[in-house]
């Protein structure tokens, strides 16, 4: 009963999480977010005609940061004077060399635009441990406390221990625990505002007979486990995971039957986004050593990244398994992003001052090369006019829209013939039927039917 990508929520897992202290609530999240509908997979469109693909948009290099410290991005926090505090970390020496014995440093600066950074300052230095070079910085939104989650090497036990520090003001830090648990060092911690808890997407190992052994041998593979904590110190499930406990293997997130047989989930960079969660999943597969292109190591080459998403933070959808969204830079973030200027911004930091960006409103889209059409799920029309986020700019591209009632009948005045547009590419295209807009239907339950050719439809909003 493994967790599989895009699968229905597993009852056994939910029962396990509830018994062991998972704070997820069945109540819908209460947010002041504006009206927004996504078209990210076949479950979010209805009664479709044509061959739709649900495509992920790749990250691009969108500029260079000025004044950004040589650090890995961690998190941001509101700044009373305007803009955002930005926290990051480094285990590099002055000569940009990594050694486990280097000090772990937390650096703070601030920005208003995500491009220009100011007043960098080292706000914490820790020398007492051997660091694994994998650290998370997370802001708890309920009280703005900043948490630092590094992996330290325990010389006595030979284990990699998940440690916890925290700060109320970002400059004075305290050690909360030297060992929350032990596992693999790669992880990504987020603050989940829905469940009022931390979620840790922890890379770990599963017993698995490999066709091609690599640097971790031939009997285990890399997969992802999910842990939860209300305070950042006490985690459920606790203790060692995966291949040390047969029962816990049932809760791992593993590749499925649609994946290559050798695929491994190396790690994930996850973050909240509107009413859901986004992940940049880093993929890996070993090579036979005679064909290994990474000379000098048994570690095989990576397989790129996939953009994925989750509605609950637990079960993940992977609608596009072919687009490597970080192919341009061959670099995947550890945490992030910083949201500014219409982009989700990721910073290489130590390697360069380049900024990689995903367009905030264009992460996934429903694309049809030939003629296609689909209906939205039933929606209550907001007071503001509806706008469509659409890319239909090629020579043969068009889109049309009509409004139907819940009996699937076109509402008079909102026929598709009155809303025809060609060669259009806009993120907020105001929908009009001659002189009519949807504001005249405010409060009514309707469905919007969209017709396209050679176009990508990303979403619907006010």
Secondary structure, 3 states (H helix, E strand, C coil): CCEECCCCCCHHHHHHHHHCCCCCCCCCCCCCCCCEEECCCHHHCEEEECCEEEEECCCEEEEECECCCCCEEEEEEECCCCCEEEEEEECECCCCCECCCCCEEEEEEEECCCCEEEEEEEEEEECCCEEEEEEEEEEECCCCEEEEEEEEEECCCCEEEEEEEEECCCCCCEEEEEEEEECCCCEEEEEECCCCEEEEEEEEEEECCCCCCECCECCEEEEEEEEEECCCCCCECCCCCHHHCHHHHHHCEECCCCCCCCCEEEEEEEEEECCEEEEEEEEECCCCHHHCCCCCCCCCCEEEEEEEEECCCCCEECCCCCCCCCCCCCCCCCCCCEEECCEEEEECCCCCCEEEEEECCCCEEEEEEEEEEEECCCEECCCCCCEEEEEECCCCCEEEEEEECCCCCECCCCCHHHCEEECEEEEEEECCECCECHHHHCCCEEEEEEEEEEEEEEEEEC
